[in-house]
């Protein structure tokens, strides 16, 4: 697991309910692993945006992780991007989606490294 550089980000994870914290940490690891495989997604920046852990690559679109009113936790992308549309076209009916902004999860076991890694890779390289 990649250590936290910012104690405020670590505190945001610690503040999540247990199930959401577990899922968000799995997604965090997937974000770092995916970024490590994409030289043009370096350096990956981890910070807080809207009080949630957020990830941004130099030519990417921001990814956020956090709770959601309709799910235990979610992976959020920029709602004005084409990321969610491309994702739902590539993987129709595979996930619960909140419009054009989030993939919703109720259990960490729902995270698919291949499918969700695909979305993460596209977000990290969105402006290339």
N, CA and C atoms as an extended XYZ file, in Angstrom:
384
Properties=species:S:1:pos:R:3:atomname:S:1:resname:S:1:resid:I:1 pbc="F F F"
N         0.846       -1.185        0.000 N   UNK     1
C         0.000        0.000        0.000 CA  UNK     1
C         0.882        1.235        0.000 C   UNK     1
N         0.539        2.163       -0.862 N   UNK     2
C         1.258        3.425       -0.951 CA  UNK     2
C         0.992        4.253        0.310 C   UNK     2
N         2.035        4.720        0.976 N   UNK     3
C         1.817        5.523        2.193 CA  UNK     3
C         1.187        6.873        1.842 C   UNK     3
N         0.506        7.433        2.798 N   UNK     4
C        -0.106        8.748        2.626 CA  UNK     4
C         0.953        9.820        2.844 C   UNK     4
N         1.046       10.784        1.918 N   UNK     5
C         1.946       11.923        2.082 CA  UNK     5
C         1.281       13.044        2.870 C   UNK     5
N        -0.038       13.107        2.778 N   UNK     6
C        -0.786       14.192        3.413 CA  UNK     6
C        -1.639       13.624        4.549 C   UNK     6
N        -1.381       14.027        5.786 N   UNK     7
C        -2.168       13.512        6.906 CA  UNK     7
C        -3.662       13.841        6.796 C   UNK     7
N        -4.007       14.916        6.090 N   UNK     8
C        -5.417       15.258        5.906 CA  UNK     8
C        -6.123       14.222        5.026 C   UNK     8
N        -5.422       13.700        4.025 N   UNK     9
C        -5.995       12.653        3.175 CA  UNK     9
C        -6.160       11.375        3.995 C   UNK     9
N        -5.156       11.031        4.770 N   UNK    10
C        -5.251        9.846        5.635 CA  UNK    10
C        -6.428        9.985        6.590 C   UNK    10
N        -6.613       11.166        7.148 N   UNK    11
C        -7.732       11.399        8.069 CA  UNK    11
C        -9.072       11.264        7.370 C   UNK    11
N        -9.141       11.669        6.093 N   UNK    12
C       -10.393       11.521        5.332 CA  UNK    12
C       -10.747       10.044        5.163 C   UNK    12
N        -9.747        9.211        4.925 N   UNK    13
C       -10.003        7.767        4.840 CA  UNK    13
C       -10.441        7.221        6.193 C   UNK    13
N        -9.751        7.630        7.241 N   UNK    14
C       -10.075        7.144        8.582 CA  UNK    14
C       -11.488        7.524        9.006 C   UNK    14
N       -12.003        8.629        8.470 N   UNK    15
C       -13.342        9.103        8.831 CA  UNK    15
C       -14.462        8.345        8.115 C   UNK    15
N       -14.114        7.588        7.086 N   UNK    16
C       -15.143        6.837        6.347 CA  UNK    16
C       -15.664        5.677        7.184 C   UNK    16
N       -16.941        5.310        7.020 N   UNK    17
C       -17.442        4.091        7.664 CA  UNK    17
C       -16.599        2.889        7.208 C   UNK    17
N       -16.525        1.861        8.036 N   UNK    18
C       -15.610        0.738        7.798 CA  UNK    18
C       -15.721        0.145        6.395 C   UNK    18
N       -16.920       -0.198        5.936 N   UNK    19
C       -17.089       -0.815        4.620 CA  UNK    19
C       -16.632        0.132        3.509 C   UNK    19
N       -17.011        1.406        3.628 N   UNK    20
C       -16.603        2.403        2.639 CA  UNK    20
C       -15.092        2.608        2.672 C   UNK    20
N       -14.506        2.625        3.864 N   UNK    21
C       -13.054        2.800        4.001 CA  UNK    21
C       -12.313        1.648        3.319 C   UNK    21
N       -12.785        0.419        3.529 N   UNK    22
C       -12.144       -0.737        2.900 CA  UNK    22
C       -12.220       -0.625        1.379 C   UNK    22
N       -13.399       -0.319        0.867 N   UNK    23
C       -13.566       -0.189       -0.580 CA  UNK    23
C       -12.759        0.959       -1.159 C   UNK    23
N       -12.771        2.092       -0.485 N   UNK    24
C       -12.019        3.249       -0.974 CA  UNK    24
C       -10.519        2.967       -0.977 C   UNK    24
N       -10.029        2.251        0.023 N   UNK    25
C        -8.594        1.906        0.047 CA  UNK    25
C        -8.233        0.941       -1.085 C   UNK    25
N        -9.135        0.021       -1.415 N   UNK    26
C        -8.900       -0.878       -2.552 CA  UNK    26
C        -8.852       -0.067       -3.844 C   UNK    26
N        -9.792        0.869       -4.004 N   UNK    27
C        -9.787        1.720       -5.193 CA  UNK    27
C        -8.541        2.606       -5.227 C   UNK    27
N        -8.108        3.108       -4.087 N   UNK    28
C        -6.888        3.919       -4.021 CA  UNK    28
C        -5.691        3.119       -4.530 C   UNK    28
N        -5.579        1.886       -4.053 N   UNK    29
C        -4.471        1.029       -4.506 CA  UNK    29
C        -4.557        0.799       -6.012 C   UNK    29
N        -5.779        0.603       -6.532 N   UNK    30
C        -5.952        0.405       -7.968 CA  UNK    30
C        -5.562        1.667       -8.743 C   UNK    30
N        -5.877        2.826       -8.212 N   UNK    31
C        -5.488        4.083       -8.854 CA  UNK    31
C        -3.966        4.193       -8.916 C   UNK    31
N        -3.287        3.938       -7.803 N   UNK    32
C        -1.820        4.026       -7.794 CA  UNK    32
C        -1.195        2.964       -8.696 C   UNK    32
N        -1.719        1.744       -8.679 N   UNK    33
C        -1.187        0.683       -9.546 CA  UNK    33
C        -1.382        1.035      -11.017 C   UNK    33
N        -2.552        1.546      -11.342 N   UNK    34
C        -2.839        1.922      -12.730 CA  UNK    34
C        -1.934        3.068      -13.158 C   UNK    34
N        -1.791        4.074      -12.320 N   UNK    35
C        -0.921        5.206      -12.648 CA  UNK    35
C         0.523        4.757      -12.840 C   UNK    35
N         0.965        3.799      -12.035 N   UNK    36
C         2.347        3.303      -12.158 CA  UNK    36
C         2.591        2.644      -13.508 C   UNK    36
N         1.540        2.117      -14.116 N   UNK    37
C         1.681        1.456      -15.420 CA  UNK    37
C         1.562        2.449      -16.575 C   UNK    37
N         1.294        3.713      -16.270 N   UNK    38
C         1.101        4.744      -17.299 CA  UNK    38
C         2.118        5.869      -17.094 C   UNK    38
N         3.262        5.803      -17.757 N   UNK    39
C         4.285        6.834      -17.554 CA  UNK    39
C         3.763        8.256      -17.746 C   UNK    39
N         2.805        8.449      -18.647 N   UNK    40
C         2.293        9.793      -18.907 CA  UNK    40
C         1.295       10.253      -17.839 C   UNK    40
N         0.999        9.373      -16.876 N   UNK    41
C         0.111        9.735      -15.771 CA  UNK    41
C         0.905       10.128      -14.530 C   UNK    41
N         2.197       10.325      -14.701 N   UNK    42
C         3.073       10.680      -13.582 CA  UNK    42
C         3.446       12.155      -13.636 C   UNK    42
N         3.607       12.820      -12.530 N   UNK    43
C         3.394       12.296      -11.189 CA  UNK    43
C         1.908       12.348      -10.820 C   UNK    43
N         1.480       11.336      -10.106 N   UNK    44
C         0.104       11.293       -9.614 CA  UNK    44
C         0.022       12.120       -8.343 C   UNK    44
N        -0.948       12.994       -8.293 N   UNK    45
C        -1.130       13.867       -7.130 CA  UNK    45
C        -2.334       13.374       -6.331 C   UNK    45
N        -2.155       13.246       -5.018 N   UNK    46
C        -3.235       12.874       -4.107 CA  UNK    46
C        -3.504       14.066       -3.196 C   UNK    46
N        -4.759       14.479       -3.119 N   UNK    47
C        -5.129       15.637       -2.313 CA  UNK    47
C        -6.590       15.506       -1.900 C   UNK    47
N        -7.080       16.479       -1.167 N   UNK    48
C        -8.505       16.533       -0.841 CA  UNK    48
C        -9.192       17.510       -1.781 C   UNK    48
N       -10.324       17.103       -2.341 N   UNK    49
C       -11.191       17.963       -3.132 CA  UNK    49
C       -12.598       17.753       -2.617 C   UNK    49
N       -13.259       18.823       -2.242 N   UNK    50
C       -14.599       18.749       -1.664 CA  UNK    50
C       -14.616       17.806       -0.464 C   UNK    50
N       -13.502       17.773        0.288 N   UNK    51
C       -13.390       16.957        1.479 CA  UNK    51
C       -13.176       15.476        1.227 C   UNK    51
N       -12.997       15.110       -0.041 N   UNK    52
C       -12.811       13.696       -0.395 CA  UNK    52
C       -11.414       13.481       -0.981 C   UNK    52
N       -10.851       12.279       -0.792 N   UNK    53
C        -9.590       11.962       -1.452 CA  UNK    53
C        -9.752       12.091       -2.969 C   UNK    53
N        -8.794       12.753       -3.591 N   UNK    54
C        -8.851       13.007       -5.026 CA  UNK    54
C        -7.496       12.716       -5.655 C   UNK    54
N        -7.529       12.323       -6.928 N   UNK    55
C        -6.328       11.892       -7.647 CA  UNK    55
C        -6.314       12.572       -8.998 C   UNK    55
N        -5.157       13.163       -9.329 N   UNK    56
C        -5.037       13.879      -10.579 CA  UNK    56
C        -3.658       13.655      -11.182 C   UNK    56
N        -3.662       13.313      -12.443 N   UNK    57
C        -2.437       13.179      -13.224 CA  UNK    57
C        -2.263       14.460      -14.039 C   UNK    57
N        -1.044       14.742      -14.506 N   UNK    58
C        -0.795       16.009      -15.209 CA  UNK    58
C        -1.737       16.284      -16.386 C   UNK    58
N        -2.085       15.282      -17.150 N   UNK    59
C        -2.982       15.456      -18.299 CA  UNK    59
C        -4.249       14.629      -18.109 C   UNK    59
N        -4.674       14.487      -16.842 N   UNK    60
C        -5.838       13.672      -16.539 CA  UNK    60
C        -7.013       14.487      -16.050 C   UNK    60
N        -8.059       13.771      -15.744 N   UNK    61
C        -9.263       14.341      -15.155 CA  UNK    61
C        -9.354       13.813      -13.726 C   UNK    61
N        -9.796       14.635      -12.817 N   UNK    62
C        -9.804       14.279      -11.402 CA  UNK    62
C       -10.697       13.078      -11.116 C   UNK    62
N       -10.193       12.180      -10.282 N   UNK    63
C       -10.940       11.044       -9.737 CA  UNK    63
C       -11.092       11.323       -8.245 C   UNK    63
N       -12.299       11.143       -7.715 N   UNK    64
C       -12.518       11.275       -6.275 CA  UNK    64
C       -13.120        9.990       -5.739 C   UNK    64
N       -12.869        9.736       -4.461 N   UNK    65
C       -13.419        8.572       -3.774 CA  UNK    65
C       -14.155        9.050       -2.535 C   UNK    65
N       -15.308        8.439       -2.262 N   UNK    66
C       -16.032        8.822       -1.057 CA  UNK    66
C       -17.354        8.109       -0.927 C   UNK    66
N       -18.113        8.515        0.061 N   UNK    67
C       -19.427        7.926        0.277 CA  UNK    67
C       -20.425        8.533       -0.706 C   UNK    67
N       -21.584        7.892       -0.791 N   UNK    68
C       -22.637        8.333       -1.704 CA  UNK    68
C       -23.970        8.057       -1.044 C   UNK    68
N       -24.938        8.916       -1.275 N   UNK    69
C       -26.239        8.761       -0.623 CA  UNK    69
C       -26.955        7.478       -1.031 C   UNK    69
N       -26.652        6.936       -2.214 N   UNK    70
C       -27.334        5.740       -2.702 CA  UNK    70
C       -26.462        4.486       -2.667 C   UNK    70
N       -25.283        4.580       -2.042 N   UNK    71
C       -24.357        3.446       -2.002 CA  UNK    71
C       -23.410        3.613       -0.818 C   UNK    71
N       -22.691        2.554       -0.516 N   UNK    72
C       -21.711        2.616        0.564 CA  UNK    72
C       -20.547        3.547        0.214 C   UNK    72
N       -20.079        3.443       -1.040 N   UNK    73
C       -18.989        4.296       -1.503 CA  UNK    73
C       -19.050        4.395       -3.017 C   UNK    73
N       -18.273        5.334       -3.561 N   UNK    74
C       -18.322        5.568       -5.001 CA  UNK    74
C       -16.974        6.048       -5.520 C   UNK    74
N       -16.777        5.834       -6.815 N   UNK    75
C       -15.661        6.388       -7.563 CA  UNK    75
C       -16.271        7.469       -8.448 C   UNK    75
N       -15.870        8.717       -8.221 N   UNK    76
C       -16.427        9.857       -8.946 CA  UNK    76
C       -15.464       10.332      -10.027 C   UNK    76
N       -16.020       10.721      -11.175 N   UNK    77
C       -15.252       11.359      -12.240 CA  UNK    77
C       -15.922       12.689      -12.566 C   UNK    77
N       -15.255       13.515      -13.331 N   UNK    78
C       -15.801       14.824      -13.685 CA  UNK    78
C       -17.076       14.634      -14.504 C   UNK    78
N       -18.152       15.249      -14.054 N   UNK    79
C       -19.464       15.037      -14.668 CA  UNK    79
C       -19.591       15.641      -16.062 C   UNK    79
N       -18.719       16.565      -16.431 N   UNK    80
C       -18.798       17.156      -17.764 CA  UNK    80
C       -17.829       16.502      -18.745 C   UNK    80
N       -17.211       15.411      -18.334 N   UNK    81
C       -16.337       14.663      -19.237 CA  UNK    81
C       -17.161       13.571      -19.917 C   UNK    81
N       -16.558       12.901      -20.846 N   UNK    82
C       -17.218       11.770      -21.505 CA  UNK    82
C       -16.826       10.433      -20.858 C   UNK    82
N       -16.133       10.507      -19.722 N   UNK    83
C       -15.612        9.289      -19.086 CA  UNK    83
C       -16.702        8.276      -18.750 C   UNK    83
N       -17.760        8.702      -18.085 N   UNK    84
C       -18.786        7.749      -17.670 CA  UNK    84
C       -19.551        7.205      -18.867 C   UNK    84
N       -19.796        8.048      -19.865 N   UNK    85
C       -20.458        7.570      -21.081 CA  UNK    85
C       -19.631        6.504      -21.786 C   UNK    85
N       -18.334        6.747      -21.904 N   UNK    86
C       -17.444        5.754      -22.520 CA  UNK    86
C       -17.419        4.468      -21.695 C   UNK    86
N       -17.397        4.614      -20.378 N   UNK    87
C       -17.357        3.449      -19.489 CA  UNK    87
C       -18.622        2.611      -19.627 C   UNK    87
N       -19.786        3.253      -19.610 N   UNK    88
C       -21.038        2.491      -19.702 CA  UNK    88
C       -21.233        1.904      -21.098 C   UNK    88
N       -20.636        2.515      -22.116 N   UNK    89
C       -20.681        1.922      -23.455 CA  UNK    89
C       -19.788        0.693      -23.538 C   UNK    89
N       -18.630        0.771      -22.900 N   UNK    90
C       -17.688       -0.354      -22.920 CA  UNK    90
C       -18.155       -1.510      -22.041 C   UNK    90
N       -18.857       -1.200      -20.957 N   UNK    91
C       -19.291       -2.215      -19.986 CA  UNK    91
C       -20.768       -2.011      -19.639 C   UNK    91
N       -21.667       -2.173      -20.621 N   UNK    92
C       -23.089       -1.893      -20.374 CA  UNK    92
C       -23.688       -2.828      -19.320 C   UNK    92
N       -24.399       -2.218      -18.371 N   UNK    93
C       -25.112       -2.990      -17.361 CA  UNK    93
C       -24.252       -3.679      -16.317 C   UNK    93
N       -22.969       -3.391      -16.290 N   UNK    94
C       -22.059       -4.075      -15.364 CA  UNK    94
C       -22.063       -3.471      -13.958 C   UNK    94
N       -22.378       -2.184      -13.845 N   UNK    95
C       -22.282       -1.478      -12.570 CA  UNK    95
C       -23.513       -0.610      -12.350 C   UNK    95
N       -23.707       -0.240      -11.096 N   UNK    96
C       -24.681        0.812      -10.797 CA  UNK    96
C       -23.964        2.136      -11.025 C   UNK    96
N       -24.631        3.030      -11.720 N   UNK    97
C       -24.032        4.294      -12.115 CA  UNK    97
C       -24.916        5.433      -11.631 C   UNK    97
N       -24.307        6.516      -11.186 N   UNK    98
C       -25.038        7.738      -10.864 CA  UNK    98
C       -24.802        8.714      -12.008 C   UNK    98
N       -25.725        8.715      -12.957 N   UNK    99
C       -25.650        9.633      -14.094 CA  UNK    99
C       -24.322        9.573      -14.811 C   UNK    99
N       -23.703       10.742      -14.977 N   UNK   100
C       -22.416       10.817      -15.671 CA  UNK   100
C       -21.285       11.155      -14.702 C   UNK   100
N       -21.487       10.765      -13.406 N   UNK   101
C       -20.487       11.192      -12.431 CA  UNK   101
C       -19.908       10.119      -11.540 C   UNK   101
N       -20.541        8.944      -11.381 N   UNK   102
C       -20.005        8.007      -10.386 CA  UNK   102
C       -20.378        6.557      -10.669 C   UNK   102
N       -19.465        5.674      -10.278 N   UNK   103
C       -19.739        4.239      -10.181 CA  UNK   103
C       -20.024        3.982       -8.707 C   UNK   103
N       -21.142        3.314       -8.429 N   UNK   104
C       -21.584        3.081       -7.052 CA  UNK   104
C       -21.262        1.664       -6.607 C   UNK   104
N       -20.841        1.549       -5.351 N   UNK   105
C       -20.480        0.262       -4.769 CA  UNK   105
C       -21.166        0.091       -3.415 C   UNK   105
N       -21.655       -1.108       -3.155 N   UNK   106
C       -22.183       -1.442       -1.830 CA  UNK   106
C       -21.226       -2.331       -1.060 C   UNK   106
N       -20.324       -2.981       -1.781 N   UNK   107
C       -19.407       -3.932       -1.162 CA  UNK   107
C       -18.062       -3.871       -1.888 C   UNK   107
N       -16.959       -3.926       -1.164 N   UNK   108
C       -15.646       -3.913       -1.817 CA  UNK   108
C       -15.462       -5.052       -2.833 C   UNK   108
N       -16.176       -6.157       -2.657 N   UNK   109
C       -16.063       -7.281       -3.591 CA  UNK   109
C       -16.573       -6.928       -4.988 C   UNK   109
N       -17.306       -5.841       -5.119 N   UNK   110
C       -17.816       -5.418       -6.430 CA  UNK   110
C       -16.740       -4.743       -7.284 C   UNK   110
N       -15.622       -4.412       -6.696 N   UNK   111
C       -14.550       -3.756       -7.452 CA  UNK   111
C       -13.902       -4.775       -8.370 C   UNK   111
N       -13.864       -4.446       -9.652 N   UNK   112
C       -13.231       -5.302      -10.657 CA  UNK   112
C       -11.987       -4.577      -11.171 C   UNK   112
N       -10.795       -5.080      -10.872 N   UNK   113
C        -9.576       -4.380      -11.275 CA  UNK   113
C        -9.489       -4.135      -12.784 C   UNK   113
N       -10.005       -5.048      -13.579 N   UNK   114
C        -9.942       -4.865      -15.028 CA  UNK   114
C       -10.898       -3.767      -15.474 C   UNK   114
N       -12.150       -3.906      -15.115 N   UNK   115
C       -13.178       -2.957      -15.561 CA  UNK   115
C       -12.965       -1.559      -14.953 C   UNK   115
N       -12.792       -1.509      -13.655 N   UNK   116
C       -12.631       -0.210      -13.006 CA  UNK   116
C       -11.245        0.379      -13.263 C   UNK   116
N       -10.261       -0.493      -13.460 N   UNK   117
C        -8.938       -0.025      -13.879 CA  UNK   117
C        -8.990        0.651      -15.241 C   UNK   117
N        -9.846        0.136      -16.121 N   UNK   118
C       -10.056        0.727      -17.457 CA  UNK   118
C       -10.532        2.174      -17.309 C   UNK   118
N       -11.531        2.388      -16.445 N   UNK   119
C       -12.058        3.740      -16.213 CA  UNK   119
C       -10.991        4.639      -15.590 C   UNK   119
N       -10.284        4.126      -14.620 N   UNK   120
C        -9.228        4.901      -13.965 CA  UNK   120
C        -8.147        5.301      -14.968 C   UNK   120
N        -7.717        4.375      -15.806 N   UNK   121
C        -6.686        4.674      -16.814 CA  UNK   121
C        -7.141        5.778      -17.750 C   UNK   121
N        -8.400        5.746      -18.159 N   UNK   122
C        -8.905        6.782      -19.044 CA  UNK   122
C        -9.006        8.132      -18.349 C   UNK   122
N        -9.360        8.117      -17.064 N   UNK   123
C        -9.407        9.387      -16.337 CA  UNK   123
C        -8.001        9.971      -16.180 C   UNK   123
N        -7.031        9.121      -15.868 N   UNK   124
C        -5.668        9.593      -15.633 CA  UNK   124
C        -4.999       10.129      -16.905 C   UNK   124
N        -5.521        9.742      -18.066 N   UNK   125
C        -4.930       10.162      -19.354 CA  UNK   125
C        -5.951       10.923      -20.203 C   UNK   125
N        -6.964       11.478      -19.605 N   UNK   126
C        -8.102       12.055      -20.312 CA  UNK   126
C        -7.706       13.135      -21.322 C   UNK   126
N        -6.745       13.963      -21.005 N   UNK   127
C        -6.386       15.088      -21.888 CA  UNK   127
C        -5.158       14.814      -22.756 C   UNK   127
N        -4.798       13.560      -22.928 N   UNK   128
C        -3.666       13.215      -23.814 CA  UNK   128
C        -4.153       13.020      -25.226 C   UNK   128
